[in-house]
């Protein structure tokens, strides 16, 4: 069994913000799979799907970004899902808009959602798909930037990135993480 968790903040005021890129990828994945993510449990909105013959829980923690690990740990414990089968979808300000980076492990960097997940899972060894939201402008507050929305001219690029990240998550389960990393980590460089 796998868990795919998209990180973001609940509530209308945070919809379509840079920090909610993980939620938007999960929505794209649910659309692709015909899944519904509306069941409320484990401090999250949950859905179920099957990818490559594997049962998958789709999860949107409702704890706010900085406490995402609470919900993920709770559901991982409940379903006995090992960290290597937990795929995290999150925004990354160190990648250009729409660029994807897949990693099997690593530090949180400056991402508080990942820091909290690492703290709750007690390991950095879980796969993640980072979705580039662009570097914050000089002199702008980080929170203001990540809680801001994309300008119109970037929305099409981001929509494509959400679909690509959803496809990458499927590829990780169906063909393995190496295949997904080889395909998606270099895709942006070719463009």
N, C-alpha and C positions, 0 to 999 in steps of 0.2 A: 504494500500500500504506500502511496505517496501523498504528500501534503504540498500544495502550491499556495503560498500566502502572498497576497499583494499588500504592500504597506501603503498607508495613507491615514488621513484624518477623517472621522465621520462628520456628517452635517453639511447642510447646503452651503454654508459660507466657505467650505474648503473644496467644493466640487471643482474639478478641472484645474486645480492648482498644480504647480510643478511637483510639490511634495506628494501629490496623489497619483503619480505616474503608475505606481504599483497597483492601485485600485483599477486604473483604466486598462492596464494590461489584463488584469483578471476579468474585467468586463468583456474585453475582446476575446479572451479564451472561452468564457462562458457562452458567448454568441457562437463561436466556432463549434463548440461541442453541444450546443443546445441545452446547456445546463442552467439551472436557476440558483442564484446565490441569495437566498432570502431567509433561510432557517436561522433563527437566533439561538445560539448556544455557545458555550465556552468563550464568553465575552466577544463574540464575533458573529458575522453573517457567514453562513456556511452553505456549500452546495456539494453535490457529488457528481462524478463523471467517471468514464472509463477511457483511458488513453493507452493504446497498444496492449489491450488486454489487462491492464493494471487498474485497480480501483484507485481513485484520486479524490481527495478532499480539497475543495476550493475554499479559501478562507480570506475574509476581509476583517482583520481585527478591528474592534470598535473601541479600543482602549486609548486612542490617540497614538500618534507615531512613537513617542518616546517610551511607551509602555507596551509596544507590540509583542514583546517576548512573553508577557503574561498569558495571552491568549494562545500563542503558538505552543508554549510549553504545556499548557493544559490539554490541548487537543492531541499533541504528540504523546503525552502520557496516556491519555484515554484510549487511543487507538494503537499504542505501542509502535509508533513510527520512529525509526532511527534517524538521527540528524542527516545522514547522507541521502535520505529520501525526502528531505524537506527542501523545497525550492522556494527561495525568497525573491520576490520581484520588488525592486525599489528604484527610486530616483538617484541620480548621481550628478553633482554639479561640476565634477572634474572631467566629464565627457561632453562633447559637443551635442547639440540638440539632435535627438534621434539615434545617436550612436549606442550600440549595445556592447556590453562586456559581460561575458559569462566566466565565473570562477567557481571552483569546487570548495574553496576555503579561503580564509584571509581575514585580515583585521577589518574593523568597522570603519577605519578612517575617521572622518568627522561626522558620520551618519549616526545620529542618536537612536534611530529605530534598530539598526544593526547592532549597536552597542548593547541595547537592552535584550535583544535575542541571544547574543553571545553570552550575556550574563545569566539568562534563564536556562539556556541549553547547556551551559558550562563547556562550550566548545566553539571554535571558529570553523570547524570542519562540517559545513553544510553548503550546498550549492546556492549560488545567487545569480540572478540576471539583473544587472544594473542598466538603467535606461538613462541616457544622457539628457539632461535638461539645460545644459549650457552653464558657463561660468557666470557667477554674479558680477554685475558691474562694479567697478572700483568705487569704494566709498558707500556702497549700499549695504544696509543691514542684511545679514544672511537670512534671518527669519522672514523679513519682508520679501526677499527674493523668492525663496522656496514656497512661500504662501501666496505668491502672485501667480497670475495666469499668463499663458503664452500669448504673444501678439498674434494677430490673424495670419501673418505671413509664415509663421512657424507651425500652425495647427495641422496642416496637411502632412508635414514631415513627422510630427509627433503621432498622428493617427497611424501612419505607416509603421512607425517604430513600435507602437502598441501591438499591432498585428504581427510584426516580426518577432517580438518578444514572446507572444502567445505561441507562435509556431516553434520558437526555440525551446520553450518549455515542453511542448509535445515531443520534439526531436530528442530532448534529453532523456525522456522516458522510453521512447520507441527505439532509438538508435544508440543511446548512450551520450554522456556528457561530452566526450571527446569529439564526436561528430558535430554536435551543436556548437562547441567552441571553435572548431575548424571552420565551420560555415559562417557563423554570425560574428565572431570576434574580428574577422578580417573583412567582412562585407563592406563596412563603412569606408575602409581604406581604398577599396576598388572604385568607389563612386567618384 
